[in-house]
Amino acid sequence: NAYIYFRLGYWLARRIANLLYRVRGGFADESHLARVDPSAAVVFVMNHRSNMDYILVAFLAAEQSALSYAVGEWARIWPLQQLIRAMGAYFVRRRSNNPLYRRVLERYVHMATHEGVCQAVFLEGRLSRDGKLQPPRFGILDYMLRGHDPEDARDIVFIPVGINYDRVLEDRTLLRSLDPGAARRGFWFVIGTTLGFAARNLRLMARNRWRRFGYAAVNFGKPVSVHEYCRRHGINLKRLAPEQRFAEMEKLATHLMTAVEHAVPVLPIPLLAKILLDVGEKGIGLFDLKAAFYRLADELRDRGAFVIPGSEGREQVFNSALKMLRLRYLAIEAEGIYRAQPDSLDVLRYYANSIGQWVPTSFSSA
């Protein structure tokens, strides 16, 4: 429903995103984006950090196009189901092995792509539990491309999208899912925890003490044309045998995932998390911490990363990020020395891992 998407959905997405975060967008190569064939089927391929991804990317891309998402069955609750469906999403039973269901889903995705519907796909297939980018899954890609002929008039253009947050609202829940010994939490516990979190933030708002959760950033990478990719590699996906096509799909998915990796923004909290983990128990003084923060940000910017903070106002950004770490009990200070909170090392690793493709992780992994 175009009216619901652009009037209600866009308004809600914009208000929610800007209420919770300082939203920033970047473009790795605007000139290439401007040259995308208007008749091409555009597919945004992205990493999956949070359930906020749906809202954030839909808001930032809405001025150009509506997006159709594949959404898991978690969203099939009233009234969320009706709203999400009206905004163009379709629900996917990821664990279904029913051959008929898979065939219908394949046909649906193929027809949407053939008709030029703008789509968004999470290449990892699910939320990252440890902050690292997961290996790509290529089921949806295969549905899109198995009937693609490079001689067709309509091209398919993949646009890599990197997403990152200073605070992922589900961070501790995602990390908990990695612990096989963790007790399973019931529906009412989750509801109670969510309502308690909302109530605490509303109280802070009422006292004028509430602050946003740092930055949320989306970076759009250089487009990948399937026509050009097939011509460059001398392949025709439509004419390949299934085994050969799967091998080529894997290569293409890996190529796209690499592009997504290098589009992921570098934000203040992951930078500070990386530094605090590297210095370990000995800690670091405020002056040295600030110098290391600036130095690492400049180094990654020189290597082509989309980095926040920029050269302007970065001291304020540094101070805000450090204050956020202390408020969340992720960092502690004693006698002017800052250290990682020992009980929160897994959370700091989670954020540092989000920029692991740019800087090697010398700390022990979770």
MOGILIN-V531065 format. One record per helix or strand. SS is the DSSP state (alpha for helix, beta for strand). FROM is the first residue (numbers start at 1). LEN is the number of residues. Records with the same first field share a line. If there is no record, write none. Layout:
BEGIN
SS = FROM-LEN + FROM-LEN
END
This chain:
BEGIN
alpha = 2-19 + 30-5 + 52-10 + 73-3 + 80-7 + 99-16 + 139-7 + 171-6 + 187-20 + 226-8 + 237-3 + 242-20 + 268-15 + 286-17 + 314-14 + 342-12
beta = 22-6 + 41-6 + 68-4 + 90-2 + 119-4 + 156-10 + 215-6 + 224-2 + 266-1 + 284-2 + 307-1 + 331-4 + 337-4
END
